[in-house]
């Protein structure tokens, strides 16, 4: 084993439950304090005891009472309304920009079209009395 890379190991780690030593195990800490262990757990003892030391049931009921899910739905509806408003504003902006470009193009003086170059002079016409060959 490499030195100084492994944690210190305690072969006689004492496990305490309600202030009493219930077992000794090997661990990386000298003492362990646990709330539940196999000697007090209803599954292992066969006793059906309701354990609610942290008030989890009351905490759950308090959290989900009073329209908790309604608040989420309202927040989602507000978010969707804000997105729709932003899209509407962007569409209005695009239309205004398009109208401004069209107005600017209409106001810009148009370049005069180049006049057609005069046609090449036609071949001289034969006098009226002569016939063409």
C-alpha positions in Angstrom: 0.0 0.0 0.0 1.1 3.5 -0.7 1.7 5.7 2.4 -0.5 8.8 3.2 -3.2 8.1 0.6 -5.6 6.0 2.6 -7.8 7.2 5.5 -7.1 6.1 9.0 -9.0 3.0 9.9 -10.5 2.3 13.3 -11.1 -1.3 14.1 -13.1 -0.6 17.2 -15.6 2.1 16.0 -18.5 2.2 18.5 -22.0 2.6 17.1 -24.3 4.5 19.4 -28.1 4.5 19.3 -30.0 6.7 21.9 -26.8 7.1 23.8 -26.1 3.4 24.1 -23.4 1.4 22.4 -25.2 -1.2 20.2 -22.3 -2.7 18.3 -18.6 -2.3 17.4 -17.5 -2.2 13.7 -14.5 -1.2 11.7 -14.8 2.3 10.1 -12.9 5.4 9.2 -14.3 7.4 12.2 -13.9 6.5 15.9 -17.7 6.8 16.7 -21.0 6.6 14.8 -24.3 8.0 16.1 -27.3 6.6 14.4 -31.1 7.2 14.7 -32.2 3.8 13.3 -30.4 0.5 13.3 -31.5 -3.1 12.8 -32.3 -3.5 16.5 -34.8 -0.7 16.5 -36.2 -0.8 12.9 -39.8 -2.1 12.6 -38.9 -4.4 9.7 -36.4 -6.3 11.8 -38.2 -6.2 15.2 -41.6 -7.0 13.8 -43.1 -4.1 15.7 -45.1 -1.7 13.6 -44.1 1.6 15.0 -44.7 4.9 13.1 -41.4 6.8 12.9 -41.8 10.4 12.0 -39.1 12.2 13.9 -38.7 15.0 11.4 -42.4 15.7 10.8 -42.2 14.5 7.2 -45.9 13.9 6.9 -46.8 17.4 8.2 -44.2 18.9 6.1 -45.6 17.2 3.0 -49.2 18.2 3.8 -48.2 21.8 4.5 -46.3 22.0 1.2 -49.0 20.6 -1.0 -52.0 22.3 0.8 -53.3 25.6 -0.4 -53.2 25.3 -4.2 -49.5 24.3 -4.7 -50.2 22.9 -8.1 -52.4 25.9 -9.0 -49.5 28.2 -8.4 -47.4 26.2 -10.8 -50.1 26.3 -13.5 -50.5 30.0 -13.0 -46.8 30.5 -13.3 -46.8 28.4 -16.5 -49.7 30.4 -17.9 -47.9 33.7 -17.1 -44.7 32.4 -18.8 -46.7 31.5 -22.0 -48.4 34.9 -22.0 -45.1 36.7 -21.8 -43.7 34.6 -24.7 -46.8 35.4 -26.8 -46.5 39.1 -26.0 -42.8 39.1 -26.9 -43.6 37.3 -30.2 -46.4 39.8 -31.0 -44.1 42.8 -30.3 -41.4 41.2 -32.5 -43.9 40.8 -35.4 -45.0 44.4 -35.0 -41.4 45.5 -35.0 -40.7 43.5 -38.2 -43.8 45.0 -39.9 -42.7 48.5 -38.9 -39.2 47.9 -40.2 -40.6 46.6 -43.5 -42.9 49.7 -43.9 -40.0 52.0 -43.1 -37.8 50.3 -45.7 -40.6 50.6 -48.3 -41.2 54.3 -47.5 -37.4 54.9 -47.8 -37.3 53.1 -51.1 -40.3 55.1 -52.4 -38.8 58.4 -51.3 -35.4 57.7 -52.9 -35.1 59.5 -56.3 -35.1 56.9 -59.0 -32.3 56.8 -61.5 -33.5 57.8 -65.0 -33.5 55.0 -67.3 -30.9 55.1 -70.0 -32.4 56.2 -73.3 -32.2 53.8 -76.1 -29.2 54.5 -78.4 -30.2 56.0 -81.8 -30.6 53.3 -84.4 -27.9 53.0 -87.1 -28.7 55.0 -90.1 -30.7 53.1 -92.6 -29.3 52.3 -96.0 -30.0 55.1 -98.5 -33.1 54.6 -100.3 -33.1 54.2 -104.0 -34.8 56.9 -105.9 -38.3 56.3 -106.7 -37.9 55.6 -110.4 -35.2 52.9 -110.1 -36.0 49.3 -109.4 -34.2 47.2 -106.9 -32.2 44.3 -108.1 
